[in-house]
Amino acid sequence: MTTSRDFRQPALVKHLTEAIAQRVTRPWTLMEVCGGQTHSLLRYGIDRLLPPGVELLHGPGCPVCVTPSEGIDRAIALALTPKTIMTSFGDMLRVRGSTTDLLSARAQGGDVRALLSPLDALRIAEEHPEKDVVFFAVGFETTAPSTAIAVSEAKRRKIHNFSLLVRHVRVAPAMEALLLDPLARMDGFLAAGHVATVMGTQAIDQLANRHQIPIVVTGFEPIDLLGGIYQCLSYLEEGRYGVSNAYPRAVKEEGNIPAQTLIKEVFDVIDLPWRGLGLIPAGGYRLSPRYRDYDAEIRFSLGPAKEDAESACRSGDVLRGIIKPDLCPAFGTSCTPEHPLGATMVSGEGACAAYFHYRGSNPAPTRASS
């Protein structure tokens, strides 16, 4: 039986780092778009094992981090609505909207609960028929199927006091937005293995061909990441582009067909704002007409969404790969995990939190910010 230890063997790590050093002949910049990968890269010091000319950028790989503040403001408003129970994943409770967060709403008397699954919210709705139970549905395509199952079950079981505030986002359109950003400087991508497990590789294959860049799907262990980096650098050195799957034990080209079918049934693709990236065409989901009765924004007549306000921190630039977290003036001073200014410091998958935990709290003292 294969275990995580098989993908952390020092001898294999040494072999791969030496192979990468021998393969590289010029500087290259890669971007990972998965918060779990970011934390593994920093936790194991993989970025420090690479040749001096190879740079890793940390993209918008944290779904909590890219949830726009207007969505959080709406969740807070619902949390403070009488006879309403607001539920979500735990990380979302500490992410600020335009002025405050869901934990503050709970302190003001709102019934706000952290859950592990939207199906737990459905159970709460069954147990409290006198209350309206709302689940704040966030995340990449990885978590969208569980949300779809929950609302499908609500419809099948005729549970009418359950609804969703949907802010699920789609990764491939965000990668395209980054490639169209005039400040973008990545030569290739390390794609999120968990998203590809669900969605397959077709969308990112189209993206790679359209922009003529290499995209390598990789996992989260040191050997996974180093193997993915080696493959991506090999494509670049050879002048090739396209998609390579360095995570075949989990990812198949076609992805998870039943999960994709469920997503297509329950959701419509829409243009959606991402925190730090702005409005992304086809960047997210909303409930399809068949499930519109479970849309909290319609049920509670929330009205048009407001644009995100400017933030004092530079988490948006971190999400775009414009700067590293330690180049933000607030990093480790006015912005810490205990008192975060931005979502990238709040979330367990955020790049700023990763830098704080694995690189120390001191900002880079001698490097100029971008």
N, C-alpha and C positions, 0 to 999 in steps of 0.2 A: 504493500500500500504506500502510495506516494504521500509525503507530508511536506509541510512548509520548510523543514530542515533541508530537504533535497534541493531547494532553490536558494539556499543561503550558504552553500559550501565554500569555504575560503579558497580552496584550490581552483574551483570553477570561476570564482570572482577574479582571482589573479589571472587566470587564463584569458578571460574575456577582456579585462582591462589592458592586458598586453596586446591582445589582438586589435583592440580599438586604437591604441597608440601607434601600432605598425600600419594601420589602415589609413590614418588621417594624414593628409599632406598640406592642408590649408585650414583656416578658421571656418567653423560652421556654427550656426545657431539653431537649436531645436526647441520646440515648445511642447510640453505635456499639457493635456487638457483634462486632467483628472486630479482632484484633490488628494485622493488616496495615493496616487503615484507621487505627487509632490512631497507628501509626508514621508514616504518610503525613501525617496531620493535623498532627503535631508537627514532622516533618522539614521540611515546606514552610511551617510557620507559619500554616496555614489557620485555626486557632482564634483567632489574633490578628488576622485580617482581618475577623472577624465583628463586628457591632454589639455594644456593651457589654452589652445585655440578653440576648444569645444565649449560652448556656453549653453546652459539650459535656462529657458524662460518658463515662468509658471503662469499658465493661462487661466481662463475662466472655468476651472474644473470643479468648482464647489457650488452645487445648486443653491445652497442657502445663501451664499455670498452674492449670487447674481439675481436673487429675488428682488425686484424693484421696491423702493420704499412705499410707493403708492399701494402696492398689494398688502404690505404690512399695515399701513394706515387703515385699510379697509378691514383687515382682520381685527385690529384694535377696536374699531368702531362697532363691529359685530360683538366682540367680547364684552363691550359695555352696554349692549342692548339687553333690556330686561328679558328674563326667561330664555336666555340663550347660553349654550355651552360651546365655547370655542376650543377646538382641539387641533393639535399639530405635532410634528416631530419636535423633539426637545430643543435642538439647536435654534429653531425659529423663535423661541420665546425670548431670546436675548438679543436678537438682531433689531437694531433701531429702524423705525420708519422715518418720517420727516422730523419728528420731535421726540418720540419715545418708543417703548417696546411692549410686547405682550406681557412680560413680567410686571411691568408698571401698571398695566391694565388690570392684572390680577390683584395687585396691591390696592387698587381703587375699588375693588369689590367684584370685578368681572370673574366669571367662572371659566378659567383658562386651564387646560389640562395637556400635559405632554404624553404622547402615546407612541407606541412602536409601530402601529399599523392603522390604516384607515378602517380596517375591519373592527378594531377596538372602538372606534367612534360609532360604528353602526350598532355595536352591542350596547353602548351607552344610550343611544337613541331608543333602543328597545326597552331598556330599563327605566327610562325617563320620558314617557310619552307626553308629559306635560311641558317639556322643554323642546326648543329647537336646537339641534346639535349640528354644528358646522365643523367640517374638517378642512384645514388650510392645506391644500394639496400642492406640494412643491417637489422639485426634483427633476432629474433628467428622464430619459425614456426608461431608465432602470426601474424607477418607482411608479411610473405611470400605469403599468399593468395592475398593480395592487389597488390603486385608486379606481381603475376601471372595474375590477372585481367587486369592490365595495358598492359602487353605485348600481351595478347590475343586480347585485343581491338586494339592495334597497328597493329597486323597482320590482323585482320578482316577488319579494316578500311584502310589498306594499307598505313599506315603512316611510311615512310621509313627513316625519319631523327630522329628517336627515338631509343635509345639503353640502355642497362642496364650493369652496373658494379656490378656484383652479389657477395655479401659476406654474404648471409644468412647462419645461423648456426643452428645446431640441438642439442637440449639440452640433450637427453638421452645418446648419445655417450660421451658428455663431463662429465656427471655424472659417466659414466663407467671409463673414463680416471682418474678422481679424485680417484675413488676406487682402481685403480691399481697403483696410485702414492705411493711410499714407505713412503713418509712423511705425507700421509693422515691420519687423526685420527678421522673422523666422525663415529658415531655409527648408525646414521639414517639421512634421508633427509626430509626436507619440500619442496615438489615439487611445481613448479610454476603453479598456477591455470589457468592463461591465456593461457599457452601452452597446458595444458591438455584439456582446453575448445575446442581447435582446434584438437589436436591429440589423445584425449582420454587417456586411462591408459594402453593400451596393452604393449607399449614399456617399460614403467617403471615397469610394473608387471614382465616382463621377467628379467629386471635388478635386481629387488628385490629378485627374486627367485635364480638367478645365483649367487648373492653375499650374499644371506641370510641376508638381512638387511630390516628394515621397511622403507617404503617411504609413506609419507602422503601428499596428494594433499590438499592445503589450499589456502584460499583467502587472502585478504589484510587488512581487518579491525581487530581491536583488538580481538574481539570474535572469528573471523575466525582463527587467528594465535594462540591464546591460546588453542582453541579447537584442532587444528592440533598438537600443541606441546604435549597436554595431550594424544592424541591418539598415537603419536609416542613413547612417554615415556612408555605408557602402553604396547605396543608391546615389547619394550626392557625389561621391568620389567618381563614380562611373557615369555621371551625367544622366541617370535614369530617373523616372518618376513613376508613380503608381502606388498601389496598396500592397503591403506585405503583412502577413499574419504571424506575429511572433508569440501568439497566445493560443495555439491550436487545441490545447486540452479543454478550453472553455468556449472558444469562438469558432463558429462555422460561417461560411460565406453567406448562407441564407438566413442565419440568425434563428431566433425562436419564433416560428411561424404562428403558433397559437397566441402568443403574447402580442405579436404584431396585429393579428386579426382582431383581437379584443380592443387594442388601442384605436384601430380604424373605426370600429363600431361605435365606441363611446365618445371619441373626441374628433373635433375638426381642427385642422391646422390653421393658425392665424398669425398675423404679425404681432409681435410682443416685445415690450421693452425689457432689456436686461440691465441690471445695475452696472454702471461703468461702461457699457457698450452702446446704450441707446436703443432705439427701435430697430429690431432685427426682422426683416421679411421672413415669414414662415418660421419665426423663432420660437413658437410655443403652441399650446393647445387650449381649446375651450370645449365645453361639453357640446355634443352634437344635438340637433333639434329633438331627437328621440329622448334625450335625458335632460332637456332644458328645464324641466320642472324641479330638478335637483341643483340648479345653478343658484348659489347664494346671492350673487349680484342681482339676479332677476327677482328672486324671492323677496329680498329685502330692499329692492328699488334703490340700489346704491348710486346709480347715475354714472356719468362719464368719469373715467380715471383721470387723475391729475398727473402732470409731468413731475418727474423726480427733481427735487431741489439740489443745488450744489452742496457738496459736503466739504467739511474742513480737512478731512484726511484725503489721502491719495489712493484709496483702495481701488478706484476705477482704473487708475494707471497701472496698478499692480495686476489687475485682472486682464488688462490688454497686453501685458508684457512690456510696457514702456519703461517701468522701473522695477527693481527688486524691492522687496518689503523694507529692507534696512536703509533704503535711500529716502524713505518718507520721513520728514522732519518730526512727525508725531510718534514714530516707531520707538517703543520701549520707554517713552517719556510720558506724554499725555495719553498715549494709546497702549494699553496692555490687556492681556486676557481678563483681568479683574475689572478693568475700566476701559472697554473697547470703544473706539470712535467709529470704526468701520466693520462691515460684515466679515472681511477677511481675517480679522483678529478674533471675532466671536466664534466662528464655526470650527469644529474639530477638524474640518478638511481645508480650512483657509490657509493661504500661503503665509500670511503675516503671523498667524498662530504657530505655524511650522517653524518659521525663522526664530520666533521668540523661544520656543521650547528646545530647539536643537542647535541654535547658533548664539543664544544669549540675548539679553535684552538691550544691549548697547547698539545704537545706530552706527552705521559705517561713518567714521569720523573724517576720512580724508578723500572720499570719492565724491565728485560733483554729481548732483542730482540732474535728471534730465528735464 
